[in-house]
Amino acid sequence: MRQTLASHTIKLTTLSPLHIGAGDEYILSPYSDYVQRGDSLIYIDTKKLQKSIQGDKALVDAFVNGIRQFENNRSTFVLEDFISGQLGMEIDDFAAHVVKIEGDCKKAHIHRFISTAGKPFIPGSSLKGAIRTAVLVDWLLNRKEGELEMNKIRAAVNNNDTKKAKEALENINPEQACFGSIEYDVFRHLRISDSVFIDASNLMVGGMKRVTLPSEKKKKQQQSKIPQWSEVICPSVETTFSLSMITPLETTGFDFLDHQSVSQLFSIVNQVSGISCRRELAMLKSAQGFSVFADFYKKLEKHVTSLKPNEAIIRLGGGKTWFDNSIGLSIDSNEFGPVKLFQKYLDLLLGIESSPFPTTRSAIVKNDVPVYPLGWVKLTLLKN
């Protein structure tokens, strides 16, 4: 069989704030990297700032000693005061660009969005990983081969010998059973590029908090006291990326790969996203303080069910739950068994005995109200 390459351009539209972290080493400091003015952050050209201080020992000492001054475990150093007082200049003299911020970050560190030369983009690896998880969940729920793997997991969980049950679960590899070993992985026939660069003006900084769902033990909603401030891509921002499929030399058992069909792949993705939405709505149904958050999912679930064949909705980046990153949606299903069997699976695999699970959600919070979940995007196949 002669191999052919079918390439497609996919438009990506953010439906909720999206954060894909650049890594722990890429963090903005309030002592050198930004100044907040109202609802804006002024990013500082640090090279220009460094150049203005360099070579002047008194200025270097003033800067270093200023950062080292603490009161009640917080630095009293104010970058804007240093620039106006010690340098005799204005913040605008060092401004690189301005980003909108929701709320007061109170001189917190800010996690950056992944970028190249300051230009944000969505990595192809993030897209491919999310699609791969959706295909695996669908395979476990809807394919005979997947049913056999589910039977193995079910049998392991039902073993009354805890030690043997754990060992059996650790030896089961549904991902390899689905896609094949590393050297023969069928997903090598699917290639996804990084997205086109996104203009930095589409970034905002938002405060993400871990918000606890009320339970029998904790009747009220609780939030982490300190938000994690992060750069996010705003909702309704568009970019594009390339999705390519290579004709396999032998049939893979996956129609979307064997026939190079994006619509069939999107159908799988949408089924799994629909399951995820319905699960979230069930979990949020009686959770106080989550009405705005739940409204987002109500609209999203309707959106998923009304998509055209050339459209898909999927979740990317930070803020996803365990279910979005694992086979959890397959195990927490009627096909797997009763709720108690799922809870036993969680206890064996993760050491989690309580319900609901997970007990928290990452959310963009405004005025202590969870407003947005993170990472939901829409994909649209464009005509070549």
PAKEPA-350062 format. One record per residue: residue in one letter; x, y, z of N, C-alpha, C in turn. Coordinates in steps of 0.05 Angstrom, whole numbers, plus 5000, padded with zeros to 4 digits. Layout:
N
aXYZXYZXYZ ...
This chain:
384
m501749765000500050005000501850255000 r501150434982502750684981501750885002 q503550985018502751175039502351455028 t500151575037499551845029499152015054 l499552275052499252455074496952645069 a495052645087492752835084493053045106 s493453295098493853515117491353695117 h490753785141488353955144489054195162 t487754415157488054645175485654655194 i486254675220484154675240484154945254 k481855065256481655315272481055235301 l482455365319481955325348480855585359 t478655565374477355795387477155735417 t478255905434478055865463475155925472 l474155745488471455775499471555865529 s473755805542474255895569477155965571 p477956105592480856175595482555925593 l484755945579486555725574489355785584 h490455605601493155635611494755385605 i496955425590498955205585501555325595 g502555215617504855335631507455315615 a509055515618511755515605513755365622 g513155305647514955175666515555345690 d516455215711516955365736519055575734 e520855545715522955745712522056005698 y519655995687518556225673516356355690 i517156505710515356635728515956935730 l513957105729514357395731514457475760 s516457635767516757735795515858025797 p514458095819513658375822515958555828 y518258445834520658605841522358685817 s521758565794523358635770521858615744 d519558485743518358415717515758565711 y514258665731511758795724510958995746 v509159175739507959365757504959365751 q503259345772500359345767499359635771 r497659715752496159965753493259905747 g491659905768488759845763488359575752 d487059555729486459295717488559225695 s490859355697492959295677495659225691 l497059055678499858995686501759105665 i503659265674505659365655508059175658 y508659035636510958855636513459025631 i515558975647517959125646520059005627 d521359175611523559085595525959045614 t526358805623528358755644531258805634 k531658765609534358825598534959125600 k532959285594533259575595533659665624 l532059545642532359605671535159535681 q536059295673538659205682540859385672 k540559475647542559655635542659925649 s540360015659540360275672541660265700 i541760025712542959995738545859905736 q546459755716549159635713551359845714 g553459775729555759955730555560165751 d553360195764553060395786552660235812 k554760215828554660055852552460145871 a552160405874550060505892547260415884 l546760425858544160335848543760035851 v545859885845545759595849545159525878 d546559655896546159605925543359685934 a542459905923539759995931537659795921 f537959695897536159495886536159235902 v538559125907538858875921537958905950 n538759115964537959145992534959195994 g533859325974530959375974529359115973 i530258935956528858675953529158515979 r531358555993531858396018530358506042 q529058736040527658846063524858726066 f524358596088521858456093520458566118 e517858556117516158626140513758446140 n513458296163511358096165511557886142 n514057806137514657606116514057686088 r513757946083513258046057515258266050 s516258266026518158466018516758736016 t518158946025516959216024517859365999 f519459225983520559355959518359405938 v518259645927516259725907517859805882 l517659655861519259705837518759985825 e516160065825515560335814516960555830 d516960525857518360725873521360735868 f522460505864525360485858525960635831 i524360575812524760695785524461005786 s522461095800521961385801523861525821 g524361385843526061515864529061485859 q529961245854532861195851533861255823 l532161195803533061235775532161505764 g530161615777529061875767527761845740 m526461615735525161555710522261475714 e520861415693518061335695517861045686 i515760915697515260635689514960605659 d513660805647513260785618515860775602 d518060875615520660865602521660575599 f520560395615521460115614519259925605 a516960035597514659855590515159695565 a514859435567515059265543512359235530 h510259155546507559155536505659135560 v503059165556501059175577499158945574 v498458815597496658585597494458645617 k491958575610489758615628489858415651 i488958495675488858325698486158345711 e485058115720482558105734483158095764 g482858315778483358325807486058435814 d486758425840489258535850491058295857 c493258275844495058045849496858095873 k496758325885498258385910501158295909 k502458375888505358315885505958015886 a504157855874504657565872506357495848 h507557255848508957165825506857065804 i507457095779505557025758506756815739 h505256595736506156385718505656455689 r507656415673507456505645506156285627 f504956375606503856195585506256115567 i506255875557508455785540508655965515 s511056045508511456225486514256195474 t514556305451517156325438517656625431 a519856735442520457015437518157195445 g516757115467514557275476511957235461 k511857045442509456995427508156735436 p505756755449504456515459503556325436 f503556065441502555875422501455635437 i499955465424498855225436500454985425 p501854835442503554625432501954395419 g502954285397501654055385501553825403 s503553795421503553575440501153585459 s500353825467497953855485495453765470 l495153845445492853775429492753475424 k495053355417495153075411494652905436 g495752995458495352845483492352845491 a490953065489488153075496486452905477 i487152905451485752745432486252445437 r488752385444489452105449487851995473 t487552155494486052075518483152025510 a481952205494479152165485478851905469 v480651855452480551605436480751355454 l482451365474482751145492480251095508 v479051315518476551285534474351165516 d474051255492472051155473472650865467 w475150785463475850505457475050325480 l475450415505474750245528471750215531 l470250425523467350425527465850285504 n466950305480465350235456466550025438 r468849915444470149715427470349445441 k470049235426470348965438473048925451 e475149015438477848995449477949145476 g476749385476476649545500475149415522 e472949275515471349135535472948915549 l474748785534476448575545478348705566 e479348945560481149075578479649175603 m477149265599475449345621474949105640 n474548865628474048625643476448555661 k478948605650481348555666481448745690 i480848995685480849195707478749125727 r476349055718474148985736474848745753 a476048545740476848295755478948365776 a480848535769482948615789481748755813 v479848945807478649095829476948915847 n475748715835473948535850475448335868 n478148315864479748125880479748225909 n478948045927478848115955481648135968 d483648025955486348055964487448325955 t487648515973488448795966491148805952 k493048655962495748655951495748555922 k494348325918494248215891492648405872 a490548525883488948715866490648945857 k492249055875494049285867496049195847 e497248965851499248865832498048825805 a495648705804494248655779493648925764 l492749125779492149385766494649515755 e496849485770499349605761500449475736 n499749225731500649075708498849105684 i496549225688494749265665495449535652 n495749525626496549765611494549815588 p492249935594490249975573491150145550 e492950335555493950505533495550345513 q497250165523498749995504496949805490 a494949695504493049515491491549655469 c490949905473489450065453491150145429 f493450265435495050385413497450215404 g498250015420500549855413503049955428 s505149805425507649865439508850125427 i510850235440512050485432512850485402 e514250275395515350265367513150225346 y510850115354508750065335506150225341 d506450435358504150585366502650705342 v500050645340498550725316498151025315 f498551165337498151455337500551595323 r502551445315504751575300503751655272 h501351555264500151625239498651895240 l498451995265497052255269499152465277 r499352685262501252895268499753155272 i500453295294499253555300501453755305 s501253975291503254185294502654375317 d504654525326504054745344502254945330 s500755095345498955295333500555535322 v499255685305500355945296500556115321 f502556285322502956465345500456635350 i499856675376497556835385498657105394 d497357325385498257585393498157615423 a500257735435500357755464498157935475 s496858095459494558255468492158085476 n492157825468490057645475490557505502 l492757575515493257465541491957645562 m491257515584490457665608491657505632 v491657635655492557495679490257455697 g489757205705487557135722488456985747 g486857015768487356875793485956605794 m487456395793486256125794486356025823 k484155915832483955795859482955515857 r483855355877482655095881480155125898 v477855055887475355085901474254815908 t473554775934472654515944469654485940 l468854255929466054195927464954125955 p462554225962461454145988460953845989 s461253726012460853436016459553396043 e459153136050457953076076459653186099 k462353176095464153276116464453576115 k464553686091464853976088462454096074 k460654196090458054286079458254536062 k460254706067460554956052462954946033 q462655106012464855135993467255256007 q469655146001472155266011473955325987 q475655535991477455605970480255635981 s482255575964484955625972485255925977 k486556005998486656286006488256445986 i490356335976492156485957491756375929 p490856545911490556455883493256425869 q493256255849495656235832495156415808 w496656625807496256815785497756715760 s496356705738497456585713496556745689 e498256745669497456845643495656645630 v493456735619491556565605490856695578 i490156525559488956625534485956675540 c485056915532482256985537480356815521 p477856795530475756665514475356805487 s474456655467473756765440476256835423 v478556745431480956795415481356565396 e482156625371482456425350485356405341 t486156155334488656105321488255855304 t490355765290490055525273492455345278 f492155095271494354895271493854695249 s495854535244495654335223495354055235 l493353905224492953625232493353455207 s495153265209495753095186495552805193 m494552645174494452355178495852215155 i497452015163498951855143497651595140 t497151515115495951255110497651025122 p496550865140498050645152498550425132 l500850295134501550075116499649835121 e498649805146496749595153494449735168 t492149615167489849725181490449745211 t489549965223490050005251487649925269 g485349885256482949835271481450085279 f482650315273481350565278480550695252 d477950715247476950815221478051085214 f478251265234479151535228481951545218 l483651355227486351335216486451185190 d485050965188485050805164483950955140 h481951125145480651275123481351575124 q483251655141484151925144481752125146 s480052055165477552205169477652375194 v477752635190477652825213474952825226 s472852805210470052805222469652565240 q470752335233470452105251472052145276 l474352255275475952315298474452525316 f473352725304471852925319469452805333 s468152615320465852485332466552345358 i468852215358469852085382470452285404 v471852505397472552715416470052825428 n467952875412465553005422463952815441 q463952555435462652375453463852385481 v466552385482467852385508467552655522 s467752875507467253135519464453155530 g462553045516459753035526459552895553 i460952665555460952505580462152675602 s464352815596465652985616463853205626 c462453345607460553555614458353455632 r457153225625454953125640455853035668 r458252935671459352855697459653105714 e460753315703461153565718458453675727 l456553675709453853785716452653625739 a452953365739451953195761453353255787 m455953305786457453365810456753645821 l456053835803455554105811452654165818 k450953965813448054005815447154125842 s448254025864447454115890449654275904 a451754355889453954495902453454795903 q453254895928452755175932455155345923 g454555575911456755755903457855695876 f456755495862457755425836455755475813 s453855645818451655685798452755795772 v454555995773455756105749457455905734 f459055755750460755545740459055325726 a456855245739455155045728453755145703 d453055395702451755515678453555485653 f456155515658458055485636457855205625 y457754995642457554725634454854655621 k452754785630450154735617450254825588 k451355065583451555175556453555005540 l455754915552457754755538456554485530 e455054365547453854105541451954125517 k450354335517448554385494450154435468 h452354575471454054635448455254375437 v456154195454457253945445455253785429 t452753775439450753615425449753735399 s450453985394449454115369451654165348 l453954045353456254095335455853965307 k457054085287457053975260459353765258 p459253605237461353395234464153505232 n464453755224467153875222467954035247 e466553985269467054125294467453935318 a469154025336469553865361470154055384 i469653955408470254105433471953915450 i474154035460476053875476477254055497 r478553925517479754075539482754045539 l484154275543487054285542488254415567 g490754365571492354535590491854485619 g492554685635492354665664489454705673 g488954595698486254625709484354395704 k485254195688483553965683483453785708 t481353625710481153435732482453165724 w482652985743483752725738482252585715 f479752625713478052495692478852585664 d479752825661480452925635483152825626 n484752725645487452645638487952345640 s485752185643486051905649483751745637 i483651485643481451325634479151335654 g479251535672477151555693474351565683 l473751695661471051705650470051435642 s471951255635471150975628470450815653 i472050855674471650695698469250795714 d468751055713466451175727464051165707 s463150925701460950895681459350655687 n456950645676455150415681456450165669 e458050195647459249965634461249825653 f462549985671464449865689463149735712 g461149855723459749735746458649935765 p457749855789456550035808458550235820 v457450435833459150645844461150535864 k460450345879462250235899464750105886 l464349995862466649875848468550095839 f467450315830469150545822470650655846 q469250675868470550775892472850585902 k472450325898474450135906476950165887 y476350215862478550265842480150505851 l478850725859480250965868481950905893 d480850745911482250685936484750515930 l484450325912486750145905488850295890 l488050455870489950575852491150835864 l489350995877490251265885490151305915 g489151105930488951135959486751325968 i484651355951482551545957480051395965 e479151455989476851316000474251486000 s474551755999472251926002470951995975 s468552095977467052185953465852455960 p465552655943466152635914469152645908 f469852555885472552565875472552655847 p474452835839476152995858474453195873 t475453265897473853435915474153735907 t476153795890476554075884476454125853 r476054375846476154455818477954705816 s479554715795481054955789479155145774 a479055395784477155585772478355865771 i477556015751478056305752475956415771 v476856555791475056645812474956955811 k472457065812472057345814470257405838 n471157585855469657645880468857395895 d470757205897470456955911468356775899 v467556825874465656655860467056505837 p466956235837468156085814466556155788 v467956265769466656365745467156175721 y469656105716470455955693472055705700 p471355475688473355265688475455335667 l477555195666479755255648479955065625 g480855155602481854985581480054885559 w477454965559475654865539476055025513 v476354875491476754995464475054855444 k474454995422472954885400474854865376 l474654635362476154585338474354575314 t475154705292473554715268475354645244 l474554445229476054365205475454565183 l477554695173477254895151477554755124 k476254865105476554755078479254835067 n480654645055483354695044483054845018 
